[in-house]
Amino acid sequence: MSWSGDLYLTERAVILSIGYELLQGRVINTNATYISRKLSLLGYEVKAIISVGDNYNDIGKALDFAINALGARIVITTGGLGPTHDDITADAIAKYFRKKLVLNKEAYEMIRSKYESAGMEMTESRVKMALLPEGSKPIPNSVGTAPGIHLRLELVELFALPGVPKEMEAMFEQYVEPILRARTGIQISEGYLEVMGVPESGIAPLIKAIAKKYPIYLKSHPQLHEIESPLVKVYIMATDKERSKARSLCLEACRDLENKLRTLKEAKIIRSCECS
Amino acid sequence: MSWSGDLYLTERAVILSIGYELLQGRVINTNATYISRKLSLLGYEVKAIISVGDNYNDIGKALDFAINALGARIVITTGGLGPTHDDITADAIAKYFRKKLVLNKEAYEMIRSKYESAGMEMTESRVKMALLPEGSKPIPNSVGTAPGIHLRLELVELFALPGVPKEMEAMFEQYVEPILRARTGIQISEGYLEVMGVPESGIAPLIKAIAKKYPIYLKSHPQLHEIESPLVKVYIMATDKERSKARSLCLEACRDLENKLRTLKEAKIIRSCECS
C-alpha cells in the first residue's frame, strides 16, 4: 500500500471489457492492458478492470460497481458494438443510464458511406450499429466499421470502443486520448532497478522502508526463482504536476533503495536506477 | 444472448486478479485467461473477471460484487501472496470474511523446509507467507514458495493462488482442478466454422436464427476486415451431462448453420464444422 502518490492521481477510471469470449478464456484481454497503460501514463488511477459477458444484467451491475462502489469518473468499455444480435453494449449502456437508444444520424452516415463505397446496402444489422444512447457522440472508427460511443453524464464520462484491438487502439489514440489528456495535467516518471542474488523476501524490509519514506509507488517483481536463482525487478513510479519533479523523486527514491541494496553481501545490481 | 446452455452451467465462478501491475498495464493478465478457460471446460459459468490493486478496500468491494451482486459460488484469486508488505491478499480475504489471520502450521512447515534446504532462515517476511485466514487449508506450491489458500465458507469456496503464472498453473492443475471437477459432471463440446467472402453483418441474421433454434452458445468473430476482406470465424459450444450428446448438439447446430451459409452466393466455407 505505497500509494502515497494518490495525491495527484485524482481521477478514477475503470475499464469494462465486454464479451463471453473473455470469460471462456478464448481471448486474452490485451485491450485492457493497452488502455490501462495509456490511462496510467495520462495520470488516471485505474481502480479496476472488469470483464463480463454480453449480458444486460451483468453489464449494468458492472457499471454500478465501477461508478458507485469504486467511484470511477471515467469508464472505458470495449467490445459488443458490432452488427450481430449479441452485440448489446450500446443498448445495455442506454438502459443503465436510462437513456433511449436512438438512431444517431452522424453514426448512420459514417456506416452508410463505408458500405456504400463497397457497393453494399444498409441492412438491419448494419443500421443497428448506428443506434446509440440519446445524447451520445459517435467516435469515428478509422480502421473498421462500428463507431464508438462518447457519453458525457453528470458524474461520469463514458467511452465505448469496439473489441477488435486495431480499431480500439486507433480510436483511443485519435479520439479518447486528446480528451483525457486535457482533463489532467499529470506527469509521470517511472523506472526499474534489477538486483540478483537476494530473494524477494530478503529485499522486502528495504522496499517497505523506502515506500514509507517517499510518496511513490514501489513494487518488487521476482523474475526467476525465490530461492534457487533470485532475480528481482523493482518498479518505481512517481507523479507530479511537473515532469522534472516527478523524475527527481523517482530517481531519489530509486538511488536510496539501490544504496541500501549495495549493503547486502549477496546483492548484485544488474540494472542501476533508471527513471523515464 | 444465446446462453440457453445455462441449463447445465449451474455453478457460477468469478476470477479476481490482484495487483497494481495489472491496473497500470505493465502485465497482461494471462492468468485470468488460463483460469477462465479451465473453468469453462470444467462446466462452470465464469460471470466476471475482475482486476483490482493490492488494496484492502478494493479487494473487499470486489469480493462483495462477485459473491453478492453476481452470485459467484467459486472465487479464484491470483496474486498478492508473496513476502513483501504490499502482498495483502491473505489478510484482505480474512478481513472480508471476518476471519482471524493466523499462523498456519502446515503452511509454515512447507515454507520453512524450502528455505532450510537452501540454507536460509525464517525471517519475518518469510513467516508472513504462512499467515492464512483461520480455517484455511494451504495449497502446496510445487514450483515456488508461497502456498495458496483454500477456504470453504457457507456459500462460497475460495481458492487464492499466487500471481506467478508457472506457480499458479501447477497449483491449479494439482490441487484446484480435481476438487472442481468433482463438483460438476458437465461435458462440453466446442467447435469452429470459418467462412470467407461475407461480412459479419451479412451472416448476423443466420447466426441469430441458429442461436434461437438450439440450446447452444454461438458467437461470430470477424478476423480480417468487415468490408474489404471479410473472414468470419463462428464459435459453437454445447454442453450436456453426456459428452456424446454435447457433441451431437454442437455438430447439428454447426451443420445447420453451414448449410444456410452455403446458400449465400459469395460465401466460401474455408473450415467446415468441427466439434471436439
HADDOCK unambig.tbl for C-alpha pairs under 7 A between the chains (distance, minus, plus):
assign (segid A and resid 1 and name CA) (segid B and resid 54 and name CA) 6.68 0.50 0.50
assign (segid A and resid 1 and name CA) (segid B and resid 55 and name CA) 6.50 0.50 0.50
assign (segid A and resid 1 and name CA) (segid B and resid 86 and name CA) 5.41 0.50 0.50
assign (segid A and resid 23 and name CA) (segid B and resid 36 and name CA) 5.62 0.50 0.50
assign (segid A and resid 23 and name CA) (segid B and resid 46 and name CA) 5.60 0.50 0.50
assign (segid A and resid 23 and name CA) (segid B and resid 48 and name CA) 6.53 0.50 0.50
assign (segid A and resid 23 and name CA) (segid B and resid 49 and name CA) 6.91 0.50 0.50
assign (segid A and resid 24 and name CA) (segid B and resid 36 and name CA) 5.33 0.50 0.50
assign (segid A and resid 24 and name CA) (segid B and resid 37 and name CA) 5.06 0.50 0.50
assign (segid A and resid 24 and name CA) (segid B and resid 40 and name CA) 5.55 0.50 0.50
assign (segid A and resid 25 and name CA) (segid B and resid 33 and name CA) 4.43 0.50 0.50
assign (segid A and resid 25 and name CA) (segid B and resid 34 and name CA) 6.26 0.50 0.50
assign (segid A and resid 25 and name CA) (segid B and resid 36 and name CA) 4.83 0.50 0.50
assign (segid A and resid 25 and name CA) (segid B and resid 37 and name CA) 3.98 0.50 0.50
assign (segid A and resid 26 and name CA) (segid B and resid 37 and name CA) 6.71 0.50 0.50
assign (segid A and resid 28 and name CA) (segid B and resid 30 and name CA) 6.35 0.50 0.50
assign (segid A and resid 28 and name CA) (segid B and resid 33 and name CA) 5.74 0.50 0.50
assign (segid A and resid 29 and name CA) (segid B and resid 29 and name CA) 6.95 0.50 0.50
assign (segid A and resid 30 and name CA) (segid B and resid 28 and name CA) 6.35 0.50 0.50
assign (segid A and resid 33 and name CA) (segid B and resid 25 and name CA) 4.43 0.50 0.50
assign (segid A and resid 33 and name CA) (segid B and resid 28 and name CA) 5.75 0.50 0.50
assign (segid A and resid 34 and name CA) (segid B and resid 25 and name CA) 6.25 0.50 0.50
assign (segid A and resid 36 and name CA) (segid B and resid 23 and name CA) 5.64 0.50 0.50
assign (segid A and resid 36 and name CA) (segid B and resid 24 and name CA) 5.33 0.50 0.50
assign (segid A and resid 36 and name CA) (segid B and resid 25 and name CA) 4.80 0.50 0.50
assign (segid A and resid 37 and name CA) (segid B and resid 24 and name CA) 5.09 0.50 0.50
assign (segid A and resid 37 and name CA) (segid B and resid 25 and name CA) 3.99 0.50 0.50
assign (segid A and resid 37 and name CA) (segid B and resid 26 and name CA) 6.73 0.50 0.50
assign (segid A and resid 40 and name CA) (segid B and resid 24 and name CA) 5.56 0.50 0.50
assign (segid A and resid 46 and name CA) (segid B and resid 23 and name CA) 5.60 0.50 0.50
assign (segid A and resid 47 and name CA) (segid B and resid 52 and name CA) 6.24 0.50 0.50
assign (segid A and resid 48 and name CA) (segid B and resid 23 and name CA) 6.51 0.50 0.50
assign (segid A and resid 48 and name CA) (segid B and resid 50 and name CA) 6.87 0.50 0.50
assign (segid A and resid 48 and name CA) (segid B and resid 51 and name CA) 5.34 0.50 0.50
assign (segid A and resid 48 and name CA) (segid B and resid 52 and name CA) 4.74 0.50 0.50
assign (segid A and resid 49 and name CA) (segid B and resid 23 and name CA) 6.90 0.50 0.50
assign (segid A and resid 49 and name CA) (segid B and resid 50 and name CA) 5.70 0.50 0.50
assign (segid A and resid 49 and name CA) (segid B and resid 51 and name CA) 4.97 0.50 0.50
assign (segid A and resid 49 and name CA) (segid B and resid 52 and name CA) 6.84 0.50 0.50
assign (segid A and resid 50 and name CA) (segid B and resid 48 and name CA) 6.86 0.50 0.50
assign (segid A and resid 50 and name CA) (segid B and resid 49 and name CA) 5.70 0.50 0.50
assign (segid A and resid 50 and name CA) (segid B and resid 50 and name CA) 4.48 0.50 0.50
assign (segid A and resid 50 and name CA) (segid B and resid 51 and name CA) 6.38 0.50 0.50
assign (segid A and resid 51 and name CA) (segid B and resid 48 and name CA) 5.34 0.50 0.50
assign (segid A and resid 51 and name CA) (segid B and resid 49 and name CA) 4.98 0.50 0.50
assign (segid A and resid 51 and name CA) (segid B and resid 50 and name CA) 6.39 0.50 0.50
assign (segid A and resid 52 and name CA) (segid B and resid 47 and name CA) 6.24 0.50 0.50
assign (segid A and resid 52 and name CA) (segid B and resid 48 and name CA) 4.75 0.50 0.50
assign (segid A and resid 52 and name CA) (segid B and resid 49 and name CA) 6.85 0.50 0.50
assign (segid A and resid 54 and name CA) (segid B and resid 1 and name CA) 6.85 0.50 0.50
assign (segid A and resid 55 and name CA) (segid B and resid 1 and name CA) 6.68 0.50 0.50
assign (segid A and resid 83 and name CA) (segid B and resid 201 and name CA) 5.19 0.50 0.50
assign (segid A and resid 83 and name CA) (segid B and resid 204 and name CA) 6.88 0.50 0.50
assign (segid A and resid 84 and name CA) (segid B and resid 201 and name CA) 6.45 0.50 0.50
assign (segid A and resid 84 and name CA) (segid B and resid 204 and name CA) 4.95 0.50 0.50
assign (segid A and resid 85 and name CA) (segid B and resid 204 and name CA) 6.98 0.50 0.50
assign (segid A and resid 85 and name CA) (segid B and resid 208 and name CA) 6.33 0.50 0.50
assign (segid A and resid 86 and name CA) (segid B and resid 1 and name CA) 5.48 0.50 0.50
assign (segid A and resid 118 and name CA) (segid B and resid 227 and name CA) 6.83 0.50 0.50
assign (segid A and resid 125 and name CA) (segid B and resid 201 and name CA) 5.51 0.50 0.50
assign (segid A and resid 125 and name CA) (segid B and resid 204 and name CA) 6.75 0.50 0.50
assign (segid A and resid 126 and name CA) (segid B and resid 201 and name CA) 6.19 0.50 0.50
assign (segid A and resid 144 and name CA) (segid B and resid 225 and name CA) 6.82 0.50 0.50
assign (segid A and resid 144 and name CA) (segid B and resid 226 and name CA) 6.90 0.50 0.50
assign (segid A and resid 201 and name CA) (segid B and resid 83 and name CA) 5.15 0.50 0.50
assign (segid A and resid 201 and name CA) (segid B and resid 84 and name CA) 6.44 0.50 0.50
assign (segid A and resid 201 and name CA) (segid B and resid 125 and name CA) 5.49 0.50 0.50
assign (segid A and resid 201 and name CA) (segid B and resid 126 and name CA) 6.19 0.50 0.50
assign (segid A and resid 204 and name CA) (segid B and resid 83 and name CA) 6.82 0.50 0.50
assign (segid A and resid 204 and name CA) (segid B and resid 84 and name CA) 4.91 0.50 0.50
assign (segid A and resid 204 and name CA) (segid B and resid 85 and name CA) 6.94 0.50 0.50
assign (segid A and resid 204 and name CA) (segid B and resid 125 and name CA) 6.72 0.50 0.50
assign (segid A and resid 208 and name CA) (segid B and resid 85 and name CA) 6.27 0.50 0.50
assign (segid A and resid 225 and name CA) (segid B and resid 144 and name CA) 6.88 0.50 0.50
assign (segid A and resid 226 and name CA) (segid B and resid 144 and name CA) 6.97 0.50 0.50
assign (segid A and resid 227 and name CA) (segid B and resid 118 and name CA) 6.85 0.50 0.50
